[in-house]
Amino acid sequence: MEYSVVFESILLIGFMILIGVLLARITPINDSTRQTYTLIIVNVAMPCIILSSIFKVDIDPTILKNIGMVFGLSIVICLIGIFLGWLLITIFDKGSTVKAEISLLSGLGNTGFIGIPLCAAILGPKGALYAAIFDAGVDLVIWTVGVMLLQKTMKFSFSTLKSMINIPTIAIVSGLFFAFINYRPPVIFITLTNQLAALASPLAMFYIGILIMSVNKSQFSALQSKSIIPTLVKLIGLPIVVLIILSFISVDHVIAQTLLIQATMPALTLSSILFSKYHANDKLGAIVTVISTIFSLLSIPLLLFILVKFNYF
């Protein structure tokens, strides 16, 4: 794996985020605009990149087994990150009123908006497929453990189950089902998904750039100290956790690379929307997302450079 490919991918992400920042400066961006971006990314671009990845890979029993392994490991990694965040905030700020938010920001990464396109660019269709499955595991944790923590209840309700049924999840399930029965859709549909999939990365990065400009100085000053734990856990702690896990298990090389890339992702981009939905501190979600995303532009290439040197890529 050429490190230049990794560096180029991260550099492209940085430029696209910068374009989002410039867009936000040139044109007034309100909540409605941000919701429109989110709607297009989540309900159009992301499902298409998932389907496009599935249609490009020949699904066989080995791939299906790998998919199950990636899904399970994704859940384990997220839960470890959440636990680490909760443990550290309990140790350093026992009386904190944002324990749930910090815990979730520590374990849930931007595996969809950045992770899937980055894995697709570096590892190809198979990497994008595994990245999409990893993201499905993250979604499961969000709408189960995440909702329970934010609601301060450990009850799993029908409404929680209903919230897990979203278009990206449907795309994964339906795409794998079609692959399992060996059904190939018409060429025009495959072409459509390929072209719409190309929207995912630029739109997601534009959105992050817009999100950066939505945080004012007073909000940043008030909450920046609370961003330290989730940023450190997400960008440094979880990659180390994954390296430890991989030292004890034997997995396909592409799976190992996918897990490592996804573990390096910054905090969940949609955290502010999720927190707002459950009356949590949505500003903290936005600030941690912004800070961790900015630092990830340095930490991701640095960590991947180290992994390249140790022959993980």
C-alpha positions in Angstrom: 0.0 0.0 0.0 1.5 3.3 -1.1 1.5 5.9 1.7 1.0 8.6 -1.0 -2.5 7.2 -1.6 -3.3 7.7 2.1 -1.8 11.2 2.2 -3.7 12.2 -1.0 -7.0 10.9 0.4 -6.6 12.9 3.6 -5.4 16.0 1.7 -8.6 15.8 -0.5 -10.7 15.6 2.6 -9.0 18.7 4.0 -9.6 20.6 0.8 -13.3 19.6 0.7 -13.7 20.7 4.3 -12.1 24.0 3.4 -14.6 24.4 0.6 -17.4 23.9 3.1 -15.9 26.5 5.4 -15.8 29.0 2.4 -19.4 28.2 1.4 -20.5 28.9 5.0 -18.6 32.3 4.9 -20.0 33.3 1.5 -23.6 32.2 1.9 -25.6 32.3 5.2 -26.2 28.8 6.4 -29.1 28.1 8.7 -30.5 25.0 10.5 -32.7 24.3 7.5 -29.7 24.2 5.1 -27.8 21.9 7.4 -30.8 19.6 7.7 -31.0 19.5 3.9 -27.3 18.5 3.6 -27.9 15.8 6.2 -31.0 14.5 4.4 -29.2 14.2 1.1 -26.1 12.6 2.6 -27.8 10.1 4.9 -30.8 9.2 2.6 -29.2 9.4 -0.9 -25.4 9.5 -1.0 -24.6 7.0 1.8 -27.1 4.3 0.7 -25.7 4.6 -2.8 -22.1 4.2 -1.8 -23.2 1.1 0.2 -25.0 -0.4 -2.7 -22.3 0.5 -5.1 -19.7 -1.2 -2.9 -21.8 -4.4 -2.6 -22.5 -4.6 -6.4 -18.7 -4.4 -7.1 -17.8 -7.3 -4.8 -18.6 -11.0 -5.5 -20.2 -12.1 -2.3 -19.2 -15.7 -1.4 -19.4 -17.7 1.9 -16.0 -16.3 3.0 -17.1 -12.7 2.4 -20.4 -13.3 4.3 -18.4 -14.7 7.2 -16.1 -11.7 7.1 -19.1 -9.4 7.1 -20.4 -11.0 10.3 -17.0 -10.6 11.9 -16.6 -6.9 11.0 -20.2 -6.2 12.3 -19.4 -7.9 15.6 -16.0 -6.2 16.0 -17.5 -2.8 15.2 -20.0 -3.2 18.1 -17.2 -4.3 20.5 -14.9 -1.4 19.5 -17.7 1.2 19.9 -18.7 -0.2 23.3 -15.0 -0.2 24.5 -14.7 3.5 23.4 -17.9 4.4 25.2 -16.7 2.7 28.3 -13.3 4.4 28.2 -15.0 7.8 27.8 -17.3 7.1 30.7 -14.4 5.8 32.9 -12.2 8.8 32.2 -14.9 11.4 32.8 -15.9 9.7 36.0 -12.3 9.8 37.2 -11.5 13.4 36.2 -15.0 15.0 36.6 -17.2 12.8 38.7 -20.0 15.4 39.0 -20.1 16.1 35.2 -23.6 16.6 33.8 -22.5 15.5 30.3 -21.2 12.0 31.0 -23.5 10.4 28.5 -22.5 12.8 25.8 -18.8 12.4 26.4 -19.1 8.6 26.6 -20.8 8.4 23.2 -18.5 10.9 21.6 -15.6 8.8 22.8 -16.9 5.6 21.2 -18.9 6.6 18.1 -16.8 7.8 15.1 -17.5 9.4 11.7 -17.4 6.0 10.1 -20.0 6.9 7.5 -19.2 10.4 6.2 -15.4 10.0 6.2 -14.8 6.3 6.9 -16.6 4.7 4.0 -15.3 7.1 1.3 -11.7 6.9 2.8 -11.8 3.1 2.8 -13.1 3.1 -0.7 -10.3 5.3 -1.9 -7.6 3.4 -0.1 -8.8 -0.2 -0.1 -11.2 -0.4 -3.1 -14.7 -1.9 -3.2 -14.1 -4.6 -0.7 -12.8 -2.1 1.8 -15.8 0.1 1.2 -18.1 -2.9 1.8 -16.5 -3.7 5.1 -16.5 0.0 6.1 -20.2 0.1 5.4 -20.7 -3.0 7.6 -18.6 -1.4 10.3 -20.8 1.7 10.1 -23.9 -0.4 10.4 -22.5 -1.7 13.7 -22.0 1.9 14.8 -25.6 2.7 13.8 -26.8 -0.2 15.9 -24.9 1.0 19.0 -26.2 4.6 18.4 -29.8 3.6 18.4 -29.6 1.1 21.2 -26.9 1.9 23.8 -26.7 5.6 22.7 -30.4 6.2 23.1 -30.5 4.4 26.4 -27.6 6.5 27.8 -29.2 9.8 26.5 -32.6 8.9 27.9 -30.9 7.6 31.2 -32.8 4.4 30.9 -31.7 0.9 30.1 -35.0 -0.2 28.6 -35.1 -1.2 25.0 -38.4 0.0 23.5 -40.2 -0.4 20.2 -39.5 3.2 19.4 -35.8 2.5 19.8 -36.1 -0.5 17.4 -38.1 1.7 14.9 -35.3 4.4 14.9 -32.8 1.7 13.8 -34.7 1.2 10.6 -33.3 3.9 8.4 -32.4 4.1 4.7 -28.6 3.2 5.1 -29.5 0.2 7.1 -32.1 -0.9 4.6 -29.5 -0.4 1.8 -27.1 -2.7 3.6 -29.7 -5.4 4.3 -31.3 -5.3 0.8 -27.9 -5.1 -0.9 -26.5 -8.1 0.9 -29.8 -10.0 0.2 -29.5 -9.4 -3.5 -25.8 -10.4 -3.4 -26.7 -13.6 -1.4 -29.3 -14.6 -4.0 -26.8 -13.7 -6.8 -29.1 -11.0 -8.3 -27.5 -8.3 -10.4 -29.6 -5.2 -10.9 -29.9 -3.6 -14.4 -26.8 -1.7 -15.6 -28.6 1.6 -15.5 -29.3 1.1 -11.7 -25.7 0.2 -11.0 -24.5 3.3 -13.0 -27.0 5.5 -11.0 -25.7 4.2 -7.6 -22.1 4.7 -8.7 -22.7 8.3 -9.7 -24.8 9.2 -6.6 -22.2 7.4 -4.4 -19.6 9.9 -5.7 -21.6 12.7 -3.9 -21.1 11.1 -0.5 -17.6 12.3 0.3 -17.8 15.9 -1.1 -21.2 16.6 0.5 -20.1 15.1 3.8 -16.9 17.2 3.9 -18.8 20.3 2.9 -21.2 19.6 5.8 -18.3 19.3 8.3 -16.9 22.6 7.0 -20.3 24.3 7.5 -20.5 22.7 11.0 -17.1 24.2 11.8 -18.4 27.7 11.0 -21.6 27.2 13.0 -19.7 27.1 16.3 -19.1 30.6 17.8 -16.2 31.7 20.0 -18.2 31.8 23.3 -19.6 28.3 22.8 -16.1 27.0 22.0 -14.5 28.7 25.0 -17.2 27.3 27.4 -17.0 23.7 26.2 -13.5 23.2 24.8 -12.1 21.7 28.0 -14.8 19.0 27.9 -13.7 18.0 24.4 -10.3 16.7 25.5 -11.4 13.2 26.7 -13.5 12.2 23.7 -11.0 13.6 21.3 -8.1 11.7 22.8 -10.1 8.5 23.2 -11.4 8.7 19.7 -8.2 9.6 17.8 -5.6 7.8 19.9 -7.3 5.4 22.4 -9.5 3.4 20.0 -6.7 2.8 17.3 -4.6 1.4 20.1 -7.5 -0.8 21.2 -7.9 -2.1 17.7 -4.2 -2.9 17.4 -4.4 -4.8 20.7 -7.5 -6.7 19.4 -5.8 -7.5 16.1 -2.8 -8.9 17.9 -5.0 -11.6 19.5 -7.2 -12.6 16.5 -6.5 -13.6 12.9 -8.5 -11.7 10.3 -8.3 -11.0 6.6 -5.8 -8.3 5.7 -8.4 -6.0 4.2 -10.6 -6.4 7.3 -7.6 -5.4 9.6 -7.0 -2.4 7.5 -10.6 -1.4 7.5 -10.9 -1.7 11.3 -7.8 0.4 11.8 -9.0 3.1 9.4 -12.4 3.2 10.9 -10.9 3.3 14.4 -9.0 6.5 13.5 -12.1 8.4 12.6 -13.1 11.6 14.4 -16.2 11.9 16.5 -19.7 11.3 15.0 -20.7 14.1 12.7 -24.4 13.7 13.5 -23.9 13.7 17.3 -25.3 17.3 17.6 -28.5 16.2 15.8 -28.7 13.0 17.9 -28.2 15.0 21.2 -30.7 17.6 20.2 -33.3 14.9 19.5 -32.9 13.6 23.0 -32.5 17.0 24.7 -28.8 16.5 25.5 -26.0 19.0 25.0 -26.0 19.4 21.2 -23.4 22.2 21.3 -20.9 19.9 23.0 -21.5 17.4 20.2 -20.8 20.0 17.5 -17.7 21.3 19.2 -16.2 17.8 19.8 -17.0 16.9 16.2 -15.2 20.1 14.9 -12.2 19.7 17.2 -11.7 16.0 16.6 -12.2 16.4 12.8 -9.5 19.2 12.6 -7.0 17.2 14.6 -7.9 14.0 12.7 -6.5 15.7 9.5 -3.1 15.3 11.3 -3.7 12.2 13.4 -5.1 10.0 10.6 -2.1 10.3 8.2 0.3 10.1 11.1 -1.3 6.9 12.4 -1.6 5.4 9.0 2.0 6.3 8.2 3.1 4.4 11.3 0.9 1.4 10.3 2.4 1.5 6.8 5.9 1.3 8.4 4.8 -1.7 10.4 3.4 -3.4 7.3 -0.3 -3.1 8.2 -0.8 -1.5 4.8 
